[in-house]
Every structure is written in structure tokens, then in C-alpha cells.
Amino acid sequence: MKDLRDSAIDIFLQPGEFYFADEPCCIRTILGSCVAITMWHPRLKIGGMGHCMLPSRKGNSDTLSAKYEDEAMQMFEQQ
């Protein structure tokens, strides 16, 4: 049996980055004081990760950033 990790793309997230996929991949990161949020849907076989640095942003912005936990969650909701 073929191991899916052999054909999966390898993704390494830096702080503040977000990745979501519907194809085989291996998402990795290294955490210090940050938090990684991961989500996986077993039936649809989709999932992703956000590498968050802060809980929320002070002020408003027109664009979402995975740097902030609350915005990373919104990014997951949009997938």
C-alpha cells in the first residue's frame, strides 16, 4: 500500500501564516510563545493550520491575518 506522505507536498508555516488544503500535504511549524490552530474534516478530507502570534488585533483591517487567532478562525470559516 502506498503511503500518502510520499506524494504529499510539504508546507512549513512561519509565524502569522495560514494554509488550507484539499490535497495530500504535511503542514508543519515550530512554536515558541505562539499558538497553532489545526482543523481537519475526516469525511471531506480537507484541513489546515494557522500559526497565530496574538489573540486579536487592535483596530480594524480590511484583510484577515493568521497572525491573530480570532482572524485565523474567520479564515477557517471561509474555507
All heavy atoms as an XYZ file, in Angstrom:
622
protein
N       0.836     -1.173      0.000
C       0.000      0.000      0.000
C       0.888      1.246      0.000
O       1.842      1.337      0.757
C      -0.904     -0.008      1.228
C      -1.749      1.238      1.333
S      -2.737      1.272      2.836
C      -4.304      0.923      2.153
N       0.546      2.212     -0.847
C       1.321      3.443     -0.964
C       1.017      4.373      0.210
O      -0.136      4.581      0.571
C       0.994      4.130     -2.280
C       1.828      5.350     -2.527
C       1.505      5.956     -3.863
C       2.329      7.207     -4.053
N       2.000      7.908     -5.262
N       2.049      4.934      0.792
C       1.900      5.893      1.884
C       1.637      7.272      1.284
O       2.409      7.750      0.448
C       3.188      5.915      2.726
C       3.047      6.720      4.000
O       2.111      7.533      4.097
O       3.881      6.530      4.889
N       0.525      7.921      1.669
C       0.182      9.235      1.123
C       1.256     10.281      1.403
O       1.393     11.241      0.662
C      -1.161      9.718      1.681
C      -2.389      9.040      1.140
C      -3.633      9.587      1.794
C      -2.474      9.197     -0.367
N       2.029     10.100      2.455
C       3.082     11.071      2.769
C       4.154     11.107      1.696
O       4.850     12.098      1.531
C       3.688     10.780      4.135
C       2.708     11.052      5.274
C       3.291     10.644      6.584
N       3.354      9.174      6.594
C       3.671      8.460      7.651
N       4.000      9.042      8.776
N       3.681      7.151      7.598
N       4.279     10.033      0.927
C       5.276     10.000     -0.147
C       4.943     10.977     -1.264
O       5.833     11.517     -1.910
C       5.404      8.595     -0.732
C       5.984      7.609      0.274
O       6.657      8.049      1.229
O       5.759      6.403      0.095
N       3.653     11.207     -1.524
C       3.245     12.103     -2.604
C       2.733     13.455     -2.088
O       2.357     14.307     -2.878
C       2.159     11.447     -3.449
O       1.013     11.194     -2.658
N       2.717     13.642     -0.789
C       2.190     14.879     -0.205
C       3.186     16.025     -0.334
O       4.393     15.822     -0.262
C       1.862     14.658      1.267
N       2.645     17.216     -0.537
C       3.518     18.385     -0.524
C       3.839     18.737      0.922
O       3.055     18.473      1.829
C       2.882     19.584     -1.261
C       1.511     19.948     -0.682
C       2.759     19.316     -2.736
C       0.919     21.189     -1.276
N       4.995     19.314      1.130
C       5.451     19.658      2.473
C       5.353     21.166      2.654
O       5.923     21.921      1.864
C       6.894     19.180      2.654
C       7.347     19.213      4.094
O       6.509     19.018      4.989
O       8.546     19.444      4.324
N       4.611     21.597      3.663
C       4.400     23.017      3.944
C       4.967     23.332      5.317
O       4.662     22.634      6.290
C       2.888     23.369      3.941
C       2.227     22.946      2.629
C       2.668     24.833      4.254
C       2.728     23.677      1.417
N       5.776     24.378      5.417
C       6.292     24.827      6.706
C       5.786     26.248      6.936
O       6.077     27.150      6.162
C       7.823     24.816      6.750
C       8.354     25.166      8.113
C       8.495     24.193      9.078
C       8.657     26.472      8.427
C       8.957     24.511     10.345
C       9.115     26.817      9.693
C       9.269     25.827     10.646
N       4.986     26.426      8.002
C       4.410     27.739      8.305
C       5.318     28.557      9.211
O       5.777     28.073     10.243
C       3.050     27.585      8.995
C       1.908     26.987      8.194
C       0.626     27.045      9.018
C       1.722     27.695      6.880
N       5.518     29.793      8.817
C       6.191     30.777      9.654
C       5.123     31.469     10.503
O       3.927     31.371     10.221
C       6.910     31.813      8.769
C       7.987     31.231      7.889
C       9.179     30.711      8.677
O       9.470     31.177      9.778
N       9.861     29.734      8.112
N       5.512     32.191     11.562
C       4.536     32.914     12.371
C       3.667     33.840     11.513
O       4.168     34.548     10.638
C       5.403     33.713     13.341
C       6.637     32.898     13.485
C       6.872     32.310     12.114
N       2.368     33.767     11.749
C       1.420     34.602     11.027
C       0.930     34.016      9.715
O       0.127     34.625      9.034
N       1.359     32.812      9.352
C       0.942     32.212      8.089
C      -0.223     31.247      8.293
O      -0.441     30.727      9.384
C       2.112     31.493      7.416
C       3.192     32.436      6.939
C       4.307     31.742      6.199
O       4.555     30.537      6.436
O       4.947     32.413      5.381
N      -0.937     30.978      7.194
C      -2.121     30.132      7.193
C      -2.067     29.271      5.935
O      -1.691     29.753      4.864
C      -3.367     31.027      7.158
C      -4.672     30.290      7.105
C      -5.304     29.901      8.273
C      -5.292     30.017      5.902
C      -6.522     29.234      8.238
C      -6.503     29.354      5.849
C      -7.116     28.970      7.025
N      -2.446     28.000      6.070
C      -2.505     27.121      4.901
C      -3.700     26.198      5.048
O      -3.927     25.633      6.117
C      -1.220     26.294      4.753
C      -1.157     25.554      3.459
C      -0.765     26.185      2.288
C      -1.518     24.219      3.387
C      -0.725     25.510      1.081
C      -1.482     23.535      2.183
C      -1.082     24.186      1.028
O      -1.043     23.514     -0.163
N      -4.453     26.039      3.965
C      -5.613     25.167      3.949
C      -5.568     24.372      2.656
O      -5.235     24.918      1.608
C      -6.907     25.985      4.011
C      -8.115     25.178      4.360
C      -8.481     24.998      5.684
C      -8.872     24.587      3.379
C      -9.590     24.240      6.013
C      -9.982     23.830      3.701
C     -10.336     23.661      5.019
N      -5.860     23.068      2.712
C      -5.720     22.239      1.516
C      -6.803     21.184      1.407
O      -7.379     20.759      2.402
C      -4.357     21.560      1.527
N      -7.010     20.760      0.166
C      -7.892     19.626     -0.104
C      -7.121     18.555     -0.867
O      -7.696     17.742     -1.582
C      -9.124     20.069     -0.889
C      -8.782     20.680     -2.241
O      -7.589     20.843     -2.547
O      -9.727     21.000     -2.982
N      -5.799     18.577     -0.722
C      -4.929     17.582     -1.341
C      -3.934     17.098     -0.290
O      -3.725     17.768      0.720
C      -4.189     18.190     -2.530
C      -3.323     19.371     -2.146
C      -2.748     20.107     -3.351
O      -3.146     19.830     -4.488
O      -1.895     20.960     -3.131
N      -3.333     15.937     -0.500
C      -2.386     15.421      0.498
C      -1.239     16.404      0.760
O      -0.610     16.891     -0.175
C      -1.859     14.131     -0.129
C      -2.916     13.717     -1.095
C      -3.496     14.995     -1.616
N      -1.036     16.716      2.021
C       0.055     17.612      2.389
C       0.458     17.342      3.836
O      -0.290     16.735      4.596
C      -0.310     19.068      2.191
S      -1.600     19.673      3.269
N       1.623     17.798      4.162
C       2.130     17.721      5.528
C       2.432     19.149      5.957
O       3.309     19.794      5.381
C       3.383     16.857      5.563
S       4.069     16.704      7.222
N       1.668     19.655      6.911
C       1.840     21.034      7.373
C       2.589     20.992      8.696
O       2.178     20.303      9.627
C       0.486     21.746      7.570
C      -0.385     21.615      6.330
C       0.708     23.211      7.919
C      -1.804     22.113      6.513
N       3.674     21.741      8.771
C       4.492     21.764      9.980
C       4.771     23.199     10.401
O       4.702     24.119      9.595
C       5.843     21.106      9.740
C       5.804     19.738      9.184
C       7.205     19.337      8.829
N       7.194     18.369      7.759
C       7.926     17.285      7.763
N       8.730     17.045      8.763
N       7.878     16.452      6.770
N       5.142     23.339     11.653
C       5.597     24.625     12.170
C       6.388     24.366     13.440
O       6.403     23.248     13.958
C       4.418     25.584     12.424
O       4.934     26.903     12.619
C       3.575     25.160     13.618
N       7.040     25.372     13.927
C       7.716     25.317     15.223
C       7.118     26.418     16.079
O       7.013     27.559     15.631
C       9.239     25.517     15.078
C       9.837     24.370     14.277
C       9.893     25.624     16.451
C      11.317     24.516     13.997
N       6.720     26.065     17.290
C       6.082     27.032     18.176
C       7.000     27.429     19.317
O       7.701     26.600     19.868
C       4.795     26.440     18.763
C       3.708     26.087     17.757
C       2.578     25.361     18.451
C       3.212     27.330     17.043
N       6.962     28.708     19.626
C       7.612     29.223     20.829
C       6.490     29.692     21.729
O       5.789     28.900     22.351
N       6.240     30.986     21.732
C       5.126     31.533     22.512
C       3.858     31.647     21.673
O       2.834     32.105     22.158
C       5.507     32.905     23.063
O       5.798     33.798     21.994
N       3.912     31.223     20.411
C       2.752     31.278     19.512
C       1.814     30.096     19.759
O       2.108     29.205     20.550
C       3.221     31.249     18.065
S       4.248     32.640     17.594
N       0.703     30.105     19.028
C      -0.284     29.025     19.084
C      -0.579     28.577     17.662
O      -0.724     29.415     16.770
C      -1.591     29.515     19.756
C      -2.671     28.461     19.677
C      -1.344     29.922     21.186
N      -0.671     27.287     17.444
C      -1.094     26.771     16.147
C      -2.515     26.249     16.279
O      -2.839     25.544     17.235
C      -0.170     25.653     15.678
N      -3.355     26.623     15.321
C      -4.721     26.119     15.260
C      -4.777     25.176     14.066
O      -4.397     25.550     12.955
C      -5.730     27.256     15.069
C      -5.663     28.239     16.239
C      -7.139     26.688     14.925
C      -6.499     29.476     16.020
N      -5.218     23.952     14.302
C      -5.360     22.992     13.213
C      -6.802     22.514     13.136
O      -7.480     22.399     14.160
C      -4.425     21.777     13.398
O      -4.753     21.128     14.628
C      -2.977     22.197     13.416
N      -7.250     22.292     11.922
C      -8.592     21.761     11.702
C      -8.513     20.692     10.637
O      -7.761     20.819      9.668
C      -9.536     22.866     11.248
C      -9.707     23.962     12.247
S     -11.425     24.301     12.471
C     -11.305     25.558     13.726
N      -9.316     19.622     10.817
C      -9.364     18.511      9.876
C     -10.794     18.004      9.790
O     -11.457     17.807     10.806
C      -8.428     17.391     10.330
C      -8.559     16.128      9.557
C      -9.084     14.947      9.997
C      -8.171     15.904      8.199
N      -9.031     14.005      8.992
C      -8.468     14.572      7.875
C      -7.593     16.720      7.219
C      -8.227     14.025      6.619
C      -7.338     16.169      5.975
C      -7.653     14.838      5.693
N     -11.294     17.815      8.581
C     -12.618     17.244      8.368
C     -12.412     15.855      7.768
O     -12.028     15.730      6.603
C     -13.428     18.120      7.413
C     -14.873     17.774      7.397
N     -15.352     16.584      6.870
C     -15.946     18.441      7.852
C     -16.655     16.549      6.996
N     -17.046     17.672      7.590
N     -12.642     14.786      8.560
C     -12.309     13.440      8.100
C     -13.136     12.951      6.911
O     -12.623     12.210      6.074
C     -12.542     12.570      9.330
C     -13.430     13.358     10.215
C     -13.163     14.801      9.918
N     -14.385     13.360      6.805
C     -15.209     12.884      5.687
C     -14.815     13.597      4.390
O     -14.652     12.971      3.349
C     -16.695     13.098      5.975
C     -17.608     12.537      4.894
C     -19.084     12.630      5.234
N     -19.530     13.939      5.637
C     -19.852     14.933      4.787
N     -19.755     14.754      3.498
N     -20.270     16.098      5.250
N     -14.619     14.918      4.453
C     -14.258     15.676      3.260
C     -12.762     15.631      2.958
O     -12.339     15.997      1.867
C     -14.698     17.134      3.414
C     -16.200     17.376      3.567
C     -16.488     18.847      3.787
C     -16.946     16.845      2.359
N     -11.983     15.203      3.946
C     -10.524     15.124      3.818
C      -9.915     16.472      3.421
O      -9.128     16.588      2.479
C     -10.114     14.031      2.851
C     -10.558     12.656      3.329
C      -9.929     11.577      2.518
C     -10.408     10.199      2.871
N     -10.500      9.822      4.213
N     -10.314     17.515      4.167
C      -9.756     18.847      4.000
C      -9.304     19.345      5.367
O      -9.821     18.903      6.400
C     -10.760     19.843      3.386
C     -12.023     19.953      4.255
C     -11.114     19.449      1.956
C     -12.998     21.010      3.801
N      -8.363     20.231      5.375
C      -7.917     20.768      6.650
C      -6.833     21.803      6.467
O      -6.412     22.110      5.353
N      -6.410     22.357      7.590
C      -5.390     23.383      7.519
C      -4.819     23.737      8.869
O      -5.161     23.137      9.896
N      -3.950     24.743      8.837
C      -3.293     25.207     10.053
C      -3.058     26.710      9.951
O      -2.782     27.237      8.878
C      -1.950     24.504     10.242
C      -1.163     24.976     11.468
S       0.529     24.313     11.543
C       0.205     22.615     11.963
N      -3.183     27.367     11.089
C      -2.811     28.767     11.212
C      -1.796     28.904     12.337
O      -1.932     28.275     13.383
N      -0.748     29.682     12.122
C       0.294     29.910     13.133
C       0.068     31.315     13.695
O       0.485     32.306     13.107
C       1.662     29.783     12.479
C       2.804     29.865     13.443
N       3.993     29.244     13.179
C       2.964     30.474     14.643
C       4.846     29.486     14.180
N       4.222     30.234     15.062
N      -0.619     31.380     14.831
C      -1.069     32.653     15.408
C      -0.092     33.181     16.454
O       0.437     32.419     17.261
C      -2.437     32.481     16.053
S      -3.636     31.705     14.964
N       0.098     34.495     16.436
C       1.029     35.136     17.364
C       0.322     35.911     18.477
O       0.848     36.018     19.577
C       1.933     36.093     16.589
C       2.765     35.388     15.535
S       3.543     36.503     14.353
C       4.495     37.554     15.391
N      -0.851     36.455     18.171
C      -1.568     37.306     19.119
C      -3.049     36.941     19.124
O      -3.581     36.449     18.128
C      -1.415     38.783     18.718
C       0.023     39.318     18.709
C       0.083     40.640     17.967
C       0.546     39.454     20.120
N      -3.755     37.209     20.240
C      -5.172     36.840     20.295
C      -6.058     37.665     19.365
O      -6.982     37.139     18.770
C      -5.561     37.050     21.762
C      -4.484     37.899     22.346
C      -3.262     37.718     21.520
N      -5.791     38.957     19.242
C      -6.616     39.809     18.384
C      -5.847     41.066     18.004
O      -4.827     41.395     18.601
C      -7.930     40.165     19.075
O      -7.677     40.906     20.243
N      -6.381     41.765     17.025
C      -5.778     42.994     16.512
C      -6.423     44.205     17.192
O      -7.616     44.208     17.443
C      -6.024     43.052     15.002
C      -5.443     44.230     14.312
C      -5.954     44.357     12.879
N      -5.905     43.152     12.096
C      -5.190     43.004     10.991
N      -4.440     43.978     10.544
N      -5.226     41.871     10.314
N      -5.633     45.205     17.468
C      -6.176     46.479     17.950
C      -6.563     47.294     16.722
O      -5.740     47.546     15.858
C      -5.141     47.223     18.778
C      -4.857     46.575     20.111
C      -3.853     47.413     20.886
C      -3.665     47.004     22.300
N      -3.246     45.720     22.635
N      -7.825     47.657     16.630
C      -8.289     48.394     15.455
C      -8.854     47.457     14.413
O      -8.933     46.248     14.592
N      -9.247     48.037     13.299
C      -9.880     47.277     12.218
C      -8.961     47.187     11.013
O      -8.074     48.008     10.821
C     -11.193     47.949     11.794
C     -12.216     47.933     12.914
O     -12.274     46.988     13.674
N     -13.009     48.993     13.020
N      -9.217     46.170     10.194
C      -8.474     45.996      8.948
C      -9.404     45.390      7.912
O     -10.325     44.654      8.250
C      -7.275     45.079      9.167
O      -6.621     44.841      7.939
N      -9.136     45.703      6.648
C      -9.938     45.144      5.559
C      -9.520     43.716      5.210
O     -10.251     43.010      4.537
C      -9.812     46.022      4.309
C     -10.456     47.380      4.498
O     -11.362     47.508      5.346
O     -10.040     48.322      3.799
N      -8.336     43.312      5.645
C      -7.844     41.975      5.323
C      -7.622     41.164      6.589
O      -7.236     41.700      7.629
C      -6.514     42.045      4.542
O      -5.557     42.732      5.333
C      -6.697     42.770      3.219
N      -7.881     39.866      6.494
C      -7.660     38.969      7.622
C      -6.211     38.523      7.651
O      -5.570     38.387      6.608
C      -8.562     37.735      7.508
C     -10.066     37.988      7.596
C     -10.825     36.699      7.329
C     -10.435     38.565      8.948
N      -5.705     38.265      8.852
C      -4.337     37.784      9.018
C      -4.317     36.649     10.031
O      -4.897     36.756     11.113
C      -3.429     38.919      9.517
O      -2.157     38.421      9.864
N      -3.617     35.561      9.687
C      -3.473     34.439     10.610
C      -2.564     34.790     11.780
O      -2.428     34.003     12.706
C      -2.935     33.215      9.880
N      -1.977     35.957     11.735
C      -1.165     36.429     12.869
C      -2.024     36.546     14.126
O      -1.543     36.394     15.234
C      -0.556     37.783     12.514
C       0.300     38.392     13.579
C       0.885     39.719     13.087
C       1.718     40.374     14.165
N       2.294     41.647     13.686
N      -3.326     36.776     13.927
C      -4.270     36.968     15.039
C      -5.228     35.777     15.111
O      -5.843     35.399     14.113
C      -5.053     38.269     14.846
C      -4.139     39.437     14.608
C      -3.906     39.923     13.331
C      -3.469     40.043     15.669
C      -3.041     40.979     13.110
C      -2.603     41.097     15.455
C      -2.398     41.557     14.171
O      -1.528     42.601     13.950
N      -5.378     35.211     16.298
C      -6.186     33.995     16.490
C      -7.626     34.186     16.037
O      -8.172     33.330     15.346
C      -6.125     33.569     17.962
C      -6.921     32.325     18.281
C      -8.389     32.613     18.545
O      -8.696     33.697     19.065
O      -9.222     31.757     18.221
N      -8.258     35.284     16.398
C      -9.657     35.477     16.030
C      -9.833     35.587     14.514
O     -10.793     35.084     13.948
C     -10.271     36.680     16.755
C      -9.564     38.000     16.476
O      -8.392     37.998     16.028
O     -10.174     39.056     16.733
N      -8.862     36.181     13.847
C      -8.943     36.302     12.396
C      -8.614     34.975     11.703
O      -9.197     34.635     10.662
C      -8.022     37.415     11.899
C      -8.489     38.785     12.389
C      -7.622     39.934     11.906
O      -6.954     39.797     10.856
O      -7.626     40.984     12.574
N      -7.698     34.198     12.274
C      -7.393     32.873     11.729
C      -8.648     31.990     11.766
O      -8.922     31.242     10.819
C      -6.249     32.216     12.491
N      -9.421     32.086     12.833
C     -10.667     31.312     12.919
C     -11.634     31.738     11.819
O     -12.322     30.903     11.223
C     -11.311     31.476     14.308
C     -10.501     30.838     15.424
S     -10.172     29.087     15.164
C     -11.811     28.415     15.287
N     -11.692     33.032     11.519
C     -12.544     33.505     10.420
C     -12.051     32.958      9.079
O     -12.850     32.635      8.195
C     -12.570     35.027     10.379
C     -13.288     35.660     11.558
C     -13.216     37.173     11.482
O     -13.475     37.773     10.443
N     -12.859     37.805     12.595
N     -10.740     32.855      8.936
C     -10.173     32.311      7.714
C     -10.590     30.853      7.517
O     -10.926     30.429      6.411
C      -8.650     32.465      7.715
C      -8.210     33.918      7.658
S      -6.458     34.164      7.988
C      -5.749     33.668      6.426
N     -10.602     30.075      8.613
C     -11.078     28.690      8.540
C     -12.556     28.662      8.129
O     -12.951     27.821      7.318
C     -10.904     27.971      9.874
C      -9.542     27.402     10.091
C      -8.731     27.882     11.119
C      -9.040     26.366      9.314
C      -7.474     27.354     11.332
C      -7.791     25.827      9.524
C      -6.996     26.321     10.535
N     -13.355     29.539      8.687
C     -14.780     29.568      8.370
C     -15.025     29.866      6.896
O     -16.024     29.425      6.335
C     -15.498     30.600      9.228
C     -15.571     30.216     10.684
C     -16.124     31.325     11.564
O     -16.458     32.415     11.054
O     -16.214     31.108     12.801
N     -14.144     30.611      6.266
C     -14.316     30.978      4.857
C     -13.901     29.869      3.893
O     -14.196     29.948      2.699
C     -13.515     32.252      4.541
C     -14.059     33.472      5.223
C     -13.215     34.705      4.934
O     -12.205     34.652      4.255
N     -13.650     35.834      5.460
N     -13.245     28.855      4.384
C     -12.775     27.762      3.504
C     -13.892     26.806      3.173
O     -14.801     26.580      3.785
C     -11.616     27.008      4.155
C     -10.399     27.860      4.373
C      -9.846     28.500      3.108
O      -9.718     27.855      2.077
N      -9.543     29.754      3.176
